[in-house]
């Protein structure tokens, strides 16, 4: 019925027609200003890899002698053909997601990439289609969302370069003009990469920890293309990302925990809250190395096993020091609802009062309340604060060349000296009478390259090889760095350590030759 002015209150707004309004090219500015941090953006792209069924993903930094060139993410997922690539690169196109998918809004690939880089290239192939690629640039978006077709020969070359990951199918995502890289002064890329990779490793290890625990192989690699010619350069760093479980304690901080509470959320139904109490003063990476302890207390929301919020009380209460041991795991309901909403970056959940009201009614199987859980966490904290603790001497942190798992354990066991550059390990040509030497000015332990194969069963080693030898050397020489004055007694120690270690490595070499004969 046509609307008549002066009629009674209209519960529905009357309309007389409709028109389709495509986005203006200015929308590209909004697309590239979504507030994606670097680590969050990379994690969003890896979500796409997981949705594509990948079990192997490599985050690949390319650099030369002076600067960081580009970033690539390679996976062995199902891949895409030409039609699939066109759909993936269409701004604003939302595809249908299955119940278990990590993707939600259909904008992550474009928004995450163009928030961090001036150009996005996607190259892919399936088992039934040849390699193909598309390239989207900031300029192209402003030019009526123009998307360029990648030369098929280059697409095939890229797939061939990564045949260790992509066998029959897979995808390469490439970022050029990465904003963070362009701010790094020439000659400072080494220090920048060290910090950037450490932050990325922590973020991915935390937010994807359930997938990593189930077998996802996720690596971060750095290649130097200086003088590569027709080749692909040299790998200078390689890290296997390990899971950082925010609930991975060995013994709980309070008896009877973890404990599951059931909260009756209006509009959702019963919701399980798994409450954990960490042991006081824990040094485990999953407790101390994922950010500020105050910020990491509270709720850990998961969507399809992907962590989407790591801490925070979501208006239930304020963060307090005496609750730093309290963490609660919550798997978000899959059914659509008006109580929980997730931001486009997948790092924060917004809740309505229906959730916080339900917390007050939550009980466990024995009738215990959520408030009793908070009291238990507070008691564990206060009791832990009363216990005396042996204070271990702070150390210069370990750096490149030492396996990340070992570095993590060292961080768990020993406090780091603030502001100290990490101690790096490098194989280098040294005189025959030296097993190792110290470059104290640059915080580097130099190992004699002539003995490298003796610690790798005669095979070429990677950047993190000989872990036992390097770890023992780190423990021996750590206190030789960061000193103003180099004493003769310290030099004497280095000299007799060299003599003894040379004898041991020669003994090991003789045993290898004897066993091989």
N, C-alpha and C positions, 0 to 999 in steps of 0.2 A: 504494500500500500504506500502511495507517495506520502512524503512528509508534509505536514501542514503546520505552519508557524502557529505557535500558541497552544499546541497540543500538550497533553500530559507529559510528564518526565519520560524521556527515552532511555530505556535500559540498553539498547543497542544503537550505535551511531548509524544513521541512515546514509547510504551512499547512492550515487547515480551512475557509476561506471568505474573503470580502472585503466591504468596505463603502465607499461613496463619502463623502468628508469634505470638503464645500465650505469655502473659506477663511472664517475668522471675520472680522468687520468690523475687528478689531484689526490685520489685515494691512495696512490702509490706512496705519497708522503706518510700517510697514516700507517700504511702497511709496514714501512721501514722504521717506524717509531713506536713499536709495541713494547719497548722496555725489556727486550730479551737480553740478559747477560750472556757472555760467551759460553760459559759452561751449560747454562740452561738451554741455549739454542742447540748446542751439539747433542745434548741428551734428547731433545725433541726429534732431531733427525735420526738418532739411533732407535727411537720408538718406531719410526717408519720401517727400519730394517727388521726389527723384531716382528712387527705386524706382517712383514713379507716372508716370515718363516726363517730368517737368517739365524744361524748358530755361530757364525764367525763374523766379526766386525773389526775393522782397523781404522783408527783415527790417525791420519798421516800428515805430518807437517813437512813441507819442503822448504829448504833454506839454501842460501849460498854463503859465501864468505862474509858478506856484509849485512844481509837482511833476511827476513822471513818472507817467502814468496807467496805461498798459498796453503790452503788446507783442503784435504780430501777425506771423505768418509766412504769406505769400501765395504760392501757386504756380499754374502753369498745367498741372499734371499731369492724369491721367485723371479724378480726382475720385471721389466715392463717392455711392451712393444710400442710402436709408434702411437697408437691410439691411447695406450696407458700413459705414455709420457705427456701427450697433449692434455689429458685430463689432470694429471698431477701438477702441471705447470699453469693451469687455468686459475687465475686469481678469483677467489670467491666461490669456486665450485666445491660443493661438499658431496663426498661420496657416501655410500651406505657402509657403515661400520658394523661388524659382527659384535656379539655380546662380549667377546674376550679381547677386542682390539684396544690398543693404547691410544690411537688417534681418536679425535672427537669432532673437531670443527672444520677440518679440511683446509686450514690456513697455515699450519705449522711450518711446512717446508718453505713456503715463500716468505712468511713473516719472520721466522727465525733466521733465515739466510740473509734477507735483504736488510734486516736490522743490524747485521754484523759485517756485511760485505756489499760491494757495489755490483757484483755479478755472481749469478748462480748458474752452474752448469750441471745437468743430470744426464748421465750416460748409462744405458742399461741394455741387458739382453735377457731373453727367456730361453727355455730349451727349444722353443719352436720358432724363434725370430732372431734375426741378425742384430748386431749391436746398433743402437741408434741413440741420438742425443738431442737435447734441447737446452737453450741458453736464455736466461732471463736477466736483464740488466736494469739498473735504476732508470737509465735513459729510455729503455724499451717500454717500461711500465708507463712512463710519462707520455710516450708516443702511442697512445691508445692500446696499452698492454701488448705491445709487439713482443713475440717470442721467436728467437732465431733457431733454425735447424742446424745442428752440428754436422760437419763433414763426416760422412759415414766411415771414411778411412781412418780419421782421427779417433772416432768412437771405437773402432775395432782395435786400434793401437792401444788405447787406454785399457780396454778389457784385457788385452794380451799382456800388458805390463803387470797386471795384478792377477795373473793366472794362479798364483798361490792361494788366493782367496776366492776369486770367481773361477769356477771350473766350467760348469755348463750354463750357469745363470748367475745373475747378480747385478749390482748397481754401484756406480761411482758418483758421489756428489762432490762437486768442486766449488770452493769459494775463492774468488779473486778480489783484490782490493779490500782485504780484510781491515776494517777500521783500526782494530787494536794493533795489528802488525805495522800499520803505516805510522804509528806514533813512536815506534821504537827507533832510537837514533842508530845510525850505522855503527857497527862494531859492538852493539850491546844486545844483540839477539840471543846470545848464549844465556845471559842472566835472565832475560825476559822469558825465554822458553822454559827454563828450569822452574820458575815460579808458576807460569801458566799451566804447565803439564801437571805440576803437583796439585794445583787447585782443581784441574779437570779430573785427574785420577780420583781425588777425594769425592767430588760431586757424583761422578758416574758410579763409583764404588758404593756410595750410599743409596742413591735414588734407584739404582738397578740391582740392588744386592740380591733380591730374590731370584732374578734371572741368572745372575752370575753363580749363585749357589746351585742352580739347577743345570749348569754346564755351558752357559753362554760364554764364548771365548771373545774377549774384548781387549784389544791391544792398542797402545799409543806408540807410534814410531816417528822418528825424525830422520830425514834423509838430507844429506848435503849434496847438492847437484853441481858444486863447483868443479869445473873441468870435466864434467861427465861425458861430454861429446855425444856420441850416439847412445850411450848407456843411460842409466837412471840414477847415477850417483852412488853414494856410499851411506849405509845406515850408520848413524852415529849414536842413536839411543833407541831403546826398545823397552817398553814396560807392559807387562800383563796386568790389567786392572783386576784387583782382588775385591771380593765383597766386603763392604763395611757395614756389618749388621748392627743396627742401633739397639738390638736386643740380644746381642751375642755374648753375654757374660757367661762365665763358667759356673759360678755359684751365686744365687740370688742374694740381695742385700737384706731380705726379710723372709722369715720362715713362712712357707705356704704360698709363695709367689713364684711364677706368674699365676694370676687368678682371673677368671673370665666373669665379667658382670654383664647382665642383660638389661638394656635400657629400652623402655617402651616409647618409641619416638612416634608422635602423632603424625599420620600421613605416610609413614614408612613401615611401622611395625617394630618388632623386637630387633634390636641391634646389639651385636656382641662387642664388648670392650675388653680387650685383653690387657690387664694392668700388670706392669713390671716394676720392680724395685731393684735398681742397680746396687751393687756393693759399694760402700763408701770408699772414696779415694782410689777407685779403679784406674789403672793406667792403660786399659785396653783401648785400641784404636777406635772401636765402635762407640766408646764413651767420650774420649777426650779429643779425638782428632777430626771431629765433624763440625766444629764450630763452638761458639760460646756455650758453656754448660747451662747458663740461665735461659738462653734462647732455645735449647734443645730439650728442655723439660716439656711435658704435656703430650698432646695428641700427635700420633703418626698415622696419617690417613693414607690408605692404599687404594688404588683403582686398578683392578685386574692385575694385582701383584706388583704394580709399579708404584713406588713411593711418590706421593704428590704433595705431601706437607710433612716436614720434619721438625716437629715441635711447635709449641704455642697452645694456649688454653682456649682460644676461640670464644672470648668474652665470658668464659666460665669463671675465671679468676685472673689475677695478675701473677706474673712470674715472680717467684720468691726464692731466695738462696736456699732455704731449708727444704725445697722441693726439687732440687736438681737431680735427685735419684729417681723421680717419678716419670715414667713414660707409659703411654697407652697406645696400643696398636688397634686401629679401626679399619676394617675393610668396608669401603663405601658400597651401598646397595646398588645393584645393577639396574634395577627398575627406575624409570624416570620419576622424579619427585621434586617437590618445591622446598625441601629442607636443606639439601646440600648442593652447592654450586661450585664448580672448579674453574679457575681462571684459565685463559687461553694458553698461558705458558706452562700450566700444570705444575705449579709450585705452591699454590695456596688455595685452601678450601674456605668458602664462606658458608656459615650456618645461620639458620633462623633460630629464634628463641625456643622452638619446639625441641631442638637438640639439647640445649643447656637445661631446659626444664626436665627432660627425660633423665639427665644425669642424676638429679636429686632422687629419682625413683629407682635407679639401677641397683640391682642386688645380685650376689653370686649364688651358687648352689647351696651354700650354707646360710644364706640370709644376710651375709655381710654387705655393707653399704660402700659406696664410692668414697664417702668421707672417711671411712675406716682405712681404706687404701691410702688416702693422702696422709692420714695420721701415721700409718706404718712407714711410709716413705720419709716423713719428717723425723720419726724416731730413729730410723736407720742412719740418717744424716747426722743427727746430734750425737748418737753413740759413736759413730765413726770419727767425729771431730774430737772426741775425748781421747782416742787412742794415740799414743805416741808413735812416731814413725822415724825410721832411720832416713836421714837426708843424704841422698847420693849426690856426688859432685856433678855439676853441670858439664856437658861436653860440647865440642864443636860438632854440628850435625853431619852425618854422612851424605854424600851427594852422588853424582853420576858415576856409573861404573859398578855400583853395588846394587844387588837385586832389591827391588822395591819391598819384597816381603821382609827381608832382613832390616831394611831401613825402618819399616813400620815397627818391628819388634824393638829395635834400639830406641825409637821414640817412646814406646810404651814403658821401657825400663829406665830410661835415663832422661833427665831434664836437659834441654838444649840451651846453650849460651845464646842470649838474644843478640841479634845483629851480626853474627858470625857467618861468613860465607862457608857453604858446605865443603867438606873434604872430598875431592874427586879422585878417581882411580883411572890411570891411563897406562897402556903398554907403550913402551918407547925404547929406542936403541940406547943401551947403557954399556959401560965397560964390562969386561968379562968378570971383574972382581966385585961387581955390584949386583945383588938380586933386586934391590929397590933403592930409590933415592927420593928425597923430599924437595919439592918446589914450594918452599914455605911462603914465598911472596904471593903465589897464586892458589895456595891451598890444594896442592895436587900431590898425590902419591904416585910416583913413576915406577912401574915394574918392568924388569928386563924382558923385552920382547922375545929374546932368544929362548926363553923358557916357557913361552905361552902354551905351546902344544903339549907340554908335559902335564898341564892342568886341564886339558880338554881331550884326553885320550887320543892325542895325535890329530884331532880334527880342528878346523878353524873355530875360534870361539866368538860368541856375540859380545855386545858391549857390557853385559852383566855376567860374564863368565867367571870361573874360578871363585865361587862365592865363599868357600871356607877360607881360602888363602887371603882373600881381600878382607874378610871380616876379622880374622886374627890380626892382620896388619893394622887395621883400623883401631882395634883395641890396644895394640902396642904403641902406635905413634900418635894417637889423637891428641895427647897433651904436648906434642912437639909443635903444634900450630897455635897461632894467636899470641905468640910470645914476643916481647920487645927485645930481649937479650938472649942470644944463643950461647949457652954455656958449653964448655969443653966436655963436661961430664955427659951431656946429652948427645954430643957428637960421638963420643966414645961408645955410648949405648947403640947408636945407629950403626956404627962400624962393626961391633961384635955381633949384633943381630944379623947383619949382612953375611958375616963369615959363617955363622951357624946355619942360616937359611940356605946359603949356597951349598953347604955340605948336604943338607937334607934334600934339596932339589936334585942334586947330582945322584944321590942314593936312589931317589925315586926314579930317575931316568934309567939307571942301571937295572932296576927291578923290572921296568917296562920292557927294556930290551931283552932281558933274560926270559921273561914270560912269553915274549913274541917269538923267540927262537925255538 
